[in-house]
């Protein structure tokens, strides 16, 4: 009778140990990589200021150029194709949902509502919101959607 209990305990504990020792560190590493990618993309995009406006003392981000820069960085860092579909070896399991908000010269404090948070800015800013599905390593059927926000602001 005790051997049945041992088998039952092992059959429950073994998958749990595998998940905790393989998939959890993978998800933590993926979360860090995604956050770093979004921070890098927003920091790069905030540097794309309109040169003519700068000479007038106005900081204004060119939205189209910023969107192209953000898309290129995210595609390269997360191994995605031009349609944001994951390439072989990507940590991403399916097409992510990525939204970019550019706030130019807000009057006072402006609030940008992302699906997970309200972001308050008082300077020219680039905000990126992303929902990125990540697959597990050991439990490949298990998928976690990482939801992240990155914000960068420009100032003189």
GIZIZI-V978364 format. One record per residue. NEAR is the number of other ideal C-beta (glycine too) atoms within 12 Angstrom. D_FIRST is the distance of its C-alpha to the first C-alpha in Angstrom with 2 decimals. Layout:
NEAR/D_FIRST
NEAR/D_FIRST
This chain:
7/0.00
8/3.80
9/5.43
10/5.35
12/6.80
13/8.96
13/10.18
13/11.02
15/12.77
15/14.59
14/15.64
14/17.20
16/18.65
17/20.13
18/22.52
17/23.42
16/24.30
21/26.25
23/28.12
18/28.96
16/30.10
21/31.98
26/33.07
21/33.89
17/36.33
26/37.79
28/38.46
18/40.01
18/42.21
32/43.20
23/44.12
18/46.32
26/47.94
37/48.73
25/50.20
20/52.28
36/53.54
38/54.63
27/56.26
26/58.10
39/59.25
40/60.56
24/62.24
28/63.92
39/65.03
36/66.65
24/69.01
32/70.50
30/73.31
24/76.51
15/79.16
12/82.05
18/80.42
18/79.63
11/83.36
12/83.84
12/81.25
18/78.60
30/75.07
28/73.99
37/71.18
24/71.95
22/69.11
15/69.29
23/69.35
35/66.54
25/64.34
19/65.00
29/64.13
41/60.89
29/59.86
22/60.67
30/58.71
42/55.60
26/55.76
19/56.17
28/53.58
38/50.81
21/51.68
31/52.88
18/55.56
13/58.72
13/56.91
25/54.12
18/51.64
24/49.26
19/50.17
10/47.79
10/46.03
28/46.59
32/44.00
35/45.19
27/43.37
19/46.09
23/49.55
36/49.79
22/51.87
35/54.54
27/57.37
35/60.28
35/62.56
36/65.86
34/67.73
26/71.31
24/73.41
23/71.72
11/73.99
11/72.20
15/68.43
22/66.99
17/63.47
27/61.64
17/58.71
26/55.89
19/52.85
18/50.84
17/53.51
17/57.16
28/59.04
19/62.28
32/64.92
19/68.49
27/69.52
35/69.55
35/65.87
44/63.49
41/60.12
42/57.37
32/54.36
41/51.60
27/48.38
37/46.74
28/43.51
34/41.43
25/38.59
24/35.49
23/35.00
21/31.31
21/30.77
14/34.10
12/33.62
21/33.60
22/37.18
26/38.64
24/42.25
33/44.03
25/46.93
35/49.58
32/53.17
35/55.75
33/59.18
35/62.27
30/65.64
31/69.09
13/71.69
10/75.01
